[in-house]
C-alpha cells in the first residue's frame, strides 16, 4: 500500500504538469484540478502513513488505540 501511495503521488504530479501545458495556469479547470490533485496527494500520504503504522503495529486493529496516561 505504501508503494501504491507513492505511485499515486507521482501520477498526480504528472497530471498537474500536463494540465499546466494544456489549459494554462490561470484557468478555472486548472484551479479545480489543482485542488483535486492536492486533495488526492494528501489522501495518498495519509494512506501511506496508515499502511506504515499497520505494518509496524498489526495488533492495532484488534486492540484498538491505547489510552494515554497522564
N, C-alpha and C positions, 0 to 999 in steps of 0.2 A: 504494500500500500504506500509505503514511503517513496519508493521509486516512481510509482504512478503519479503521486502528487508532484514530484519534481518534473515529470514529463508534462503534466498539465500546466505547470507554471511556464515552462519553456514554450509550449504551444501558444499560450495566451500572449506572451511577449511577441512571438512571431506574428500572430494575428493582428495585434495592435500596430506593428510596423507596417503590415500590409494595408491596413485601413488608412494609416497616415498617407501612404502613397496614393491611394485611390480616391479619398474623399477630402483631403486637406485637413489641416489642424484645427480649423475653427467651425467645422460643420456640426449640425445637430446630431447627425449619425455618429460622427467621430466622438462627440462628448458622451453620448449614450453608450456606445460600445466600450469606450474607455472606462466608464463607470462599471459596466458589466464585467469587464475583464479584471478590474481591480477587485471586485467582489469575488470573482472566481479564484484569483490568486490568493486572497485572504482565506477562502474556504479550503483551497488545496493545502495551504500552510497549516491550517487548523487540523485537517485530516492527518497530515504528516505528523504533527505533534501528538495527536491521539494514537496513531499507529506506533510511534516510537515508545510512548508511555505503556501501551498494552503489551508491546514486545518485552519490555523490562518488568512489567507487573501484570502478568496474565490473570493472577488471582483477583485483580480489582473488579472483574465482572461478577465474581462470586461473593466476595466480602464487601464490596462497596467502598465508598470513600471513608478512610479512617477519621475518627473525631480528633480534633486537635486539643491538646491540653493547654491550659492557661498558665 
